[in-house]
């Protein structure tokens, strides 16, 4: 786990009020299309943020940095872990970022000017672990469980629905006690192993730990829903189309290498040099393979998968172009080897 650096919420009120901001607008080429050759980068030094501070979430970018793919594109990348990604993009302290897909759609609907410019992790694992003595939903009565990071967030209901529909484990009418310990998924697992909670979401890297602790899985499924996406503001995109296409092209190369599971030893040793933790469980090739599986090699987006995810999260599917701009993704893929 790497340190998290908080990006100041320069214009957080914009998301609440529905006002928009477009830093950098006015210098871009409004006539750029998917067939436009990729020219020199308009901006060469980029500050980017990545959504979750773990190896699976950040490896493609670090691979691209380590292999010199960004340098080949004339770009210098500064990566930070940001707690306020959307605010940083709107306010201009961030250039591009990886952010939760549903959050970006919500922000775009609020009129912030944010756009999905490429896919990143294209699917989501849903794994829910229960302790050994929890055999049926009613066994959770008055027990402490974890559903997510905070009360009232949509993912809590999504996880409950998946347990009911795909795991035949419906806890929605059971009076359990939900708790929200700080520290995200690793802390959830620590609480589970310590016997402080009886049920928790986990991720593939945690499977051996849960099994060693005697737990079992009430659901273990992979949904073809966008997990997180590459995001930028409309104004920044307009001002920096060549920079964005070059950034996507380099990241695509890093992603392709990450998806080659024969590169596990290189990827994990390289990430350790960047202060990421690699556990013994993650060194198991079967566990490692879950990470690359989350990605599409070419960073493409699937409209139907977006619609399915939005429905699951209780959201309406907006007009595609209202929150997506794949022009530079298409340029990058068309001119990948140029």
Residue pairs with C-beta under 8 A, 6 or more apart in sequence:
1 53
1 54
1 186
1 276
1 277
2 53
2 81
2 274
2 275
2 276
3 53
3 81
4 53
4 81
4 82
4 83
5 80
5 81
5 82
6 82
6 83
6 84
7 49
7 80
7 82
7 83
7 84
7 85
7 87
7 88
7 93
7 94
8 84
8 87
8 88
8 91
8 93
9 84
9 87
9 91
10 87
10 88
10 90
10 91
10 92
10 93
11 21
11 87
11 90
11 91
12 84
12 87
13 19
14 20
14 21
14 87
14 90
14 110
14 112
15 86
15 87
15 90
15 107
15 110
15 112
16 110
18 110
18 111
18 112
19 111
19 112
20 111
20 112
20 113
20 234
21 90
21 91
21 92
21 112
21 113
21 233
21 235
22 113
22 233
22 234
22 235
22 236
22 238
23 90
23 91
23 92
23 233
23 235
23 236
24 92
24 233
24 235
24 236
24 238
24 239
24 240
25 234
25 235
25 236
25 238
25 239
26 235
26 238
26 239
27 42
27 238
27 239
28 42
28 237
28 238
28 239
28 240
28 241
29 36
29 238
29 241
30 238
32 241
32 327
32 328
32 331
33 327
34 327
34 330
34 331
34 334
35 331
35 334
36 241
36 331
37 335
37 338
38 242
38 245
38 246
38 249
38 331
38 332
38 335
38 338
39 242
40 74
40 242
41 73
41 74
41 75
41 240
41 242
41 243
41 246
42 239
42 240
42 241
42 242
42 243
43 95
43 239
43 240
43 243
44 74
44 75
44 76
44 243
45 75
45 76
45 78
46 75
46 76
46 77
46 78
46 95
46 96
46 243
46 247
47 78
47 80
47 93
47 94
47 95
48 61
48 77
48 78
48 79
48 80
48 94
48 95
48 96
48 97
48 98
49 79
49 80
49 81
49 82
49 85
49 88
49 94
49 97
49 98
49 99
50 57
50 58
50 61
50 79
50 81
50 97
50 98
51 57
51 85
51 97
51 98
51 99
51 100
51 228
52 58
52 184
52 228
53 81
54 276
55 267
55 268
55 271
55 276
55 277
55 278
55 282
55 291
56 203
56 205
56 290
56 291
56 294
57 98
57 121
57 228
58 79
58 271
58 276
59 254
59 258
59 267
59 271
59 291
60 120
60 251
60 254
60 255
60 257
60 258
60 295
61 77
61 79
61 98
61 251
61 254
62 79
62 254
62 270
62 271
62 274
63 69
63 254
63 255
63 257
63 258
63 267
63 270
64 70
64 250
64 251
64 253
64 254
65 77
65 79
65 254
66 270
67 253
67 254
67 257
69 249
69 250
69 251
69 253
69 254
70 76
70 77
70 247
70 250
72 250
73 246
73 247
73 249
73 250
74 246
75 243
75 246
75 247
75 250
82 88
82 94
82 97
85 94
85 97
85 98
85 99
85 231
86 99
86 103
86 104
86 107
86 112
86 114
86 231
88 94
88 97
89 96
89 97
89 99
89 114
89 231
89 232
89 233
89 236
90 112
90 113
90 114
90 233
92 233
92 236
95 232
95 236
95 240
95 243
96 117
96 230
96 231
96 232
96 236
96 244
96 247
97 230
97 231
97 232
98 120
98 228
98 229
98 230
98 231
99 228
99 229
99 231
100 227
100 228
101 116
101 225
101 226
101 227
101 228
101 229
101 306
101 309
102 154
102 309
102 310
102 313
102 315
104 114
104 116
104 229
104 231
104 323
105 116
105 306
105 310
105 315
105 318
105 323
106 315
107 114
108 114
108 115
108 116
108 318
108 322
108 323
109 318
109 322
109 323
112 233
113 233
113 234
113 235
114 231
114 232
114 233
114 234
114 323
115 231
115 232
115 233
115 234
115 237
115 323
115 324
115 325
116 229
116 230
116 231
116 301
116 323
116 324
116 325
116 326
117 229
117 230
117 231
117 232
117 237
117 244
117 248
117 324
117 325
117 326
117 328
117 329
118 229
118 230
118 248
118 251
118 299
118 300
118 301
118 326
118 328
118 329
118 332
119 226
119 229
119 230
119 296
119 299
119 300
119 301
120 227
120 228
120 229
120 230
120 295
120 299
121 226
121 227
121 228
121 294
121 295
122 224
122 226
122 227
122 294
122 295
122 296
122 301
122 302
122 305
123 222
123 223
123 224
123 225
123 226
123 227
123 293
123 294
124 222
124 223
124 225
124 226
124 227
124 294
125 203
125 204
125 220
125 221
125 222
125 223
125 290
125 294
126 159
126 162
126 166
126 201
126 219
126 220
126 221
126 222
126 223
127 201
127 202
127 203
127 204
127 206
127 207
127 217
127 219
127 220
127 221
128 159
128 162
128 163
128 167
128 169
128 199
128 200
128 201
128 202
128 217
128 218
128 219
128 220
129 192
129 199
129 200
129 201
129 202
129 206
129 210
129 215
129 216
129 217
129 218
130 140
130 169
130 198
130 199
130 215
130 216
130 217
130 218
131 192
131 195
131 198
131 199
131 213
131 214
131 215
132 214
132 215
132 216
133 139
133 198
134 140
134 143
134 198
134 199
134 218
136 169
137 169
137 170
137 171
137 173
137 174
138 174
139 198
140 171
140 174
140 176
140 198
140 199
141 174
141 175
141 176
142 175
142 176
142 177
143 176
143 177
143 197
143 198
143 199
144 176
144 177
144 178
144 179
144 196
144 197
144 198
145 171
145 176
145 177
145 178
145 179
145 197
145 198
145 199
145 200
146 178
146 179
146 180
146 181
146 188
146 191
146 192
146 197
146 199
146 200
146 201
147 155
147 156
147 159
147 160
147 178
147 201
148 155
148 156
148 159
148 180
148 201
149 155
149 180
149 184
150 180
151 178
151 180
154 313
154 314
155 313
156 178
157 314
158 312
158 313
159 201
160 170
160 171
160 172
161 312
162 219
162 221
162 223
163 169
163 170
163 171
163 218
163 219
164 170
164 171
164 172
166 219
166 221
167 218
167 219
169 218
169 219
171 199
176 199
179 191
179 197
181 187
181 188
181 191
183 190
185 201
185 202
185 203
185 206
186 206
188 197
188 200
188 201
188 202
189 200
189 202
189 206
189 209
189 210
191 197
191 200
192 198
192 199
192 200
192 202
192 210
192 213
192 215
193 209
193 213
199 218
202 210
203 290
204 287
204 290
204 291
205 279
205 281
205 282
205 287
205 290
206 281
207 217
207 281
207 287
208 281
208 284
208 287
209 281
210 216
210 217
222 293
223 308
223 309
223 312
224 302
224 305
224 308
225 305
225 306
225 308
225 309
225 312
226 301
226 302
226 305
226 306
226 309
227 294
229 301
230 248
230 251
230 299
232 244
234 325
236 244
237 244
237 325
237 328
241 327
241 328
241 331
244 328
245 328
245 329
245 331
245 332
245 335
246 332
248 299
248 328
248 329
248 332
249 332
249 333
249 335
249 336
251 299
252 297
252 298
252 299
252 332
252 333
252 336
253 336
255 295
255 296
255 297
255 299
256 297
257 263
257 267
258 267
258 291
258 292
258 295
259 292
259 295
259 297
260 292
261 285
261 288
261 289
261 292
264 285
264 288
268 278
268 282
268 283
268 288
271 278
272 278
281 287
282 288
298 333
299 329
299 332
299 333
300 326
300 329
300 333
301 324
301 326
301 329
303 320
306 317
307 317
310 316
310 317
311 317
